[in-house]
Amino acid sequence: MNKYEVIVIGSGIAALTIANCLYKNKNVILYTKSNKLTSNSYKAQGGVAAAMEKEDTWEEHFLDTLTAGVFHNDVHHTELLTKNAIRYLTQLINDGMEFDQDQSGRLRLGREGGLMKRRILHSGGDATGKNLMDFMFRNVQDKLTIVENEMVIDLIVQNDQCIGIVTKAVHGEIRQYFAPFTIIATGGAGQIYKFTSNVETITGDGIAMAYRAGAVLADMEFMQFHPTILYKNGEILGLVSEAVRGEGGFLQNSRGERFMEHVHELKDLAPRDIVARAIYQQLHKGYDVFLNITQVKNFDNPSEKFCKSISYY
Ligand SMILES: Cc1cc2nc3c(=O)[nH]c(=O)nc-3n(C[C@H](O)[C@H](O)[C@H](O)COP(=O)(O)OP(=O)(O)OC[C@H]3O[C@@H](n4cnc5c(N)ncnc54)[C@H](O)[C@@H]3O)c2cc1C
């Protein structure tokens, strides 16, 4: 029987990134609750941010990120993220990951909330998450073991050390597995909200099991709300990417007022918390909120010129 050195819980981008870093030196096994393609990462549409243009710098990306985080961010980690994003994405491109380019071969960069510059790389239009995850799965296949449809329900802790996991398999069997290292990459908790674009497995399990094991949780009062999802007849039909506002889409209330004009200098591209709060205030006043896409060129769905938007992630 294989002896595994690292257990990774989850099969999103966080899990695959760490597995990709470790598999050369460690025997890695990954457990995921549903099938391996079920993750928010697979559904991510808008793209990934990095200062890839010559006219852009990681320092500007760093500052935009701190501003969007109202300077509550961990400065060291924000610096690591914005600096390493350039190196990491360059490496991905060199390894063969394809991001959308214009006719001259330059990356076609989009703009999203809180960014002062176009900085979003995308792949296959709005299929960035799917394309990136497929690429990463291809890279790690045969290099690690992936166990699907087995939900991790707890960590096994002995003398303040995590020594393994307890799982529940498809037919309800409870199993235990042991390894010197366990990495939790189970994503967030979007499914606790009535309206959400998150996949059904994103229920905060990792946060809860870490807490039960004695980990200290930080910043639990913060939940990121993506401002726009498509809501029709009481049903959520999917997320409307911020890239739509980056290409000229704008918010209006049912009186036709462009209410973001007076809220923030970046208007409809203000940081997400500001846009989400402004939408909430409109709803609270009794107005509906719509995303006007008439100015967005080559939009795929001309019959739906107005998307009704509500601010739940
Ligand atoms: C519709 C949508 C669009 C988005 N678009 C963008 C975008 O354009 N750009 C961007 O940067 N971000 C985007 N995001 C956010 C982004 O997808 C997430 O921040 C990111 O994917 C999180 O990655 P992760 O690996 O931490 O978690 P996830 O990708 O959510 O993966 C978590 C994994 O853990 C598994 N899991 C959960 N609980 C257990 C358990 N108990 N046992 C075993 N496995 C478990 C899940 O099934 C899943 O495989 C979007 C999110 C959504 C929902």
The ligand as a Gaussian input file, in Angstrom:
#p B3LYP/6-31G(d) Opt

LIG

0 1
 C      -19.055000      31.906000     -10.676000
 C      -17.698000      32.345000     -10.157000
 C      -16.864000      33.108000     -10.966000
 C      -15.620000      33.523000     -10.481000
 N      -14.801000      34.244000     -11.319000
 C      -13.555000      34.572000     -10.887000
 C      -12.633000      35.231000     -11.753000
 O      -12.943000      35.513000     -12.893000
 N      -11.399000      35.537000     -11.287000
 C      -11.016000      35.212000     -10.014000
 O       -9.858000      35.501000      -9.629000
 N      -11.850000      34.585000      -9.167000
 C      -13.104000      34.248000      -9.581000
 N      -13.955000      33.602000      -8.730000
 C      -13.448000      33.249000      -7.396000
 C      -12.531000      32.027000      -7.527000
 O      -13.193000      31.054000      -8.284000
 C      -12.158000      31.480000      -6.163000
 O      -11.601000      32.489000      -5.363000
 C      -11.142000      30.352000      -6.297000
 O      -11.521000      29.462000      -7.312000
 C      -10.999000      29.620000      -4.996000
 O      -10.164000      28.507000      -5.236000
 P      -10.002000      27.404000      -4.133000
 O       -9.129000      26.347000      -4.688000
 O       -9.622000      28.046000      -2.841000
 O      -11.495000      26.851000      -3.888000
 P      -12.492000      26.095000      -4.863000
 O      -12.142000      26.248000      -6.286000
 O      -13.861000      26.473000      -4.449000
 O      -12.223000      24.570000      -4.503000
 C      -12.577000      23.995000      -3.281000
 C      -12.561000      22.491000      -3.463000
 O      -12.705000      21.829000      -2.198000
 C      -13.678000      20.796000      -2.323000
 N      -14.224000      20.551000      -0.989000
 C      -14.991000      21.385000      -0.223000
 N      -15.265000      20.805000       0.968000
 C      -14.657000      19.581000       0.949000
 C      -14.594000      18.506000       1.880000
 N      -15.206000      18.557000       3.064000
 N      -13.904000      17.384000       1.544000
 C      -13.274000      17.304000       0.319000
 N      -13.316000      18.290000      -0.596000
 C      -13.991000      19.421000      -0.284000
 C      -14.670000      21.367000      -3.323000
 O      -15.518000      20.370000      -3.863000
 C      -13.699000      21.962000      -4.337000
 O      -13.177000      20.979000      -5.184000
 C      -15.207000      33.181000      -9.170000
 C      -16.058000      32.411000      -8.362000
 C      -17.290000      32.000000      -8.844000
 C      -18.182000      31.181000      -7.956000

